[in-house]
Structures are given as C-alpha cells and as structure tokens.
C-alpha cells in the first residue's frame, strides 16, 4: 500500500494524560515522556483546516472526538512508527493490562467465537507494532544508525506461529471493513485546503478499494455475519464493546508520547473497523447509515497501511531469517513459523 498523502497524514490526538486508573500510574511520575529523545512527538504542522466531517460517536472506542480543546494535530510523516526506547516494566504493564483485563487467552473450548476474535485482533495488532519496531530500530545510538533488527523480529513475532497467524487475521479483518465501507469512503470529503492533494487522495482511495486484484483475491476477507448469533448475541456485543473501550482508554496510560500516538491511532483504526462491521448496516440497523469522523477514516487507512507493511516484511524476511539468527546465536528454530495457514477461520 502506498504511503498516504497529506489528507491522510494529519491525525488529531489528545494532549498528554495519564489517568490515576492506569496500570502504571502508581510508579510513573505525572509527565508525558518516558524513554529516549526519539520518543518525542514532532508537532510541526502547516496551517490547514478540515471541512465536511460530521461528529459521531463510536460505541467501540472511548475517545470523545468532540472535545477539541484537548486535541493536537500531528503530521504522521514527521512521526514514523519505529523504535523509541520505551521498554521495561512500564511498557510491559500496559500490554499485561490489555490482555489480562480485556482479552485473556483461555483454552479454545472455553472461549466463545466473538472473544476469540477480540483476542486475535489485539494479538495481531501487538505483533504488527513489534514488526515495525524491528523494521526501524536504533542499532547504534552513538552514530544514530537505524536499520532492521532481525533477531528482535524473530524473538517477538516469527518464532511464535500464532502471532504471525493473528497478524494476518487482523490484516484481513481491517481489509474487510475498508471494502465494506467502500461506497462511503469513496464519497467522503478529503478536504485539507489543498485541491491537488484532495484529488490525489480521492484517486488513491478508489484505486485501493476497487483494485481488481484485491477484489478477485479477497472478495470477502472476513465474514462478520457469523458473529452475534443466538439469544445472547446483543449482550455479548455490549460486553465486548466495553472491553474494547477499556483497551482504548488504556492507551492514554502509555508513558511514551510517540508510542501513545501510534497506539491510540491504531486502536482507533481497529475500533473503526469494528464499527463498520458490527455497528451499522446490519439486520437491526437498516435505517442507520454509516457515518465516520475524519479521525476514524485517517486511523482506518493508516492501520491498514501498518498491517500491510507488517505482512509484507514478515513475508519477505520469514524464509531467510533463520540463517540470520543462526549466525548470531544457536536457537531452536521452529520451521515454517512465518508461513501461516491462510485459512483464517476463527470458528
């Protein structure tokens, strides 16, 4: 997928906020920045305005997008997703809180289909974030040398076949949401005050959504109609919505500013995909048209970009990474760890 041009690059994020309910708040000072200088967010932005977007609630996320006093526009191209130096107990507590409180992994026979989906989505997102850290890593701080950290890619993702599988699952899930909302996204107003950029954005959106190879290879990447069946379906949906909103809120607890930016953006993108697939245009919402906020569209496309780049990197490096690892240490390699079975049936 191509890098998105200006209309898709500006994301609005909240000013720093670390809640007392955060899992790490007991040991963190109430400041915005942890980690190293490369973790800071560059807030340089030209003076553009966004027009033509409605303000609507998303039942899957916690952000109040109408509270503009706490929002700051950020140019994502000046703040790429990469290694930031944010590691240790603080980062670990964030992910521990997400998994343990909201999508714990039980034995498969104890987990309903819908909760399996939530776990796979979060695991796939986590894997994608790890891939991008490994892809753009600070190899030598003294010389500011950046490059690929393949041992890290192996240790965090490739040696766990399930994590690779969940990465592919999450990619197809978000791809399904984008294609399902094709009519809406095609007609959306990508208005930044630069007519050339606006037209180019609209053209790229159409190329993506109606690409013949995409439509022939993945006519329906994910079948959302299989979920929320049975008499407990509505209650189960509300329960999982609550869990995902909590995951969204936990992202406010991330102590690294740039990590928080990309974490919130991608969780919002996942929440937007859930909104498209499960909150509108269903049997109980025939008269409820799809409406998305500007931030939701930006988050959805950027998440799809991040996931597609992760899948591409894993595909490229998976077959050769074992030799790289062998040169650096003698591991116990799991064969075909990077070649998942692409039958992504969650049932």
Secondary structure as GFF3:
##gff-version 3
##sequence-region A 1 347
A	DSSP	alpha_helix	6	9	.	.	.	ID=ss1
A	DSSP	beta_strand	10	14	.	.	.	ID=ss2
A	DSSP	three_ten_helix	37	39	.	.	.	ID=ss3
A	DSSP	three_ten_helix	68	70	.	.	.	ID=ss4
A	DSSP	beta_strand	71	75	.	.	.	ID=ss5
A	DSSP	three_ten_helix	76	78	.	.	.	ID=ss6
A	DSSP	alpha_helix	89	102	.	.	.	ID=ss7
A	DSSP	three_ten_helix	108	110	.	.	.	ID=ss8
A	DSSP	alpha_helix	113	135	.	.	.	ID=ss9
A	DSSP	beta_strand	137	140	.	.	.	ID=ss10
A	DSSP	beta_strand	145	147	.	.	.	ID=ss11
A	DSSP	alpha_helix	150	153	.	.	.	ID=ss12
A	DSSP	pi_helix	154	158	.	.	.	ID=ss13
A	DSSP	alpha_helix	161	180	.	.	.	ID=ss14
A	DSSP	alpha_helix	182	187	.	.	.	ID=ss15
A	DSSP	alpha_helix	195	209	.	.	.	ID=ss16
A	DSSP	alpha_helix	212	217	.	.	.	ID=ss17
A	DSSP	three_ten_helix	224	226	.	.	.	ID=ss18
A	DSSP	alpha_helix	233	250	.	.	.	ID=ss19
A	DSSP	three_ten_helix	251	253	.	.	.	ID=ss20
A	DSSP	alpha_helix	257	278	.	.	.	ID=ss21
A	DSSP	alpha_helix	294	318	.	.	.	ID=ss22
A	DSSP	alpha_helix	321	328	.	.	.	ID=ss23
###
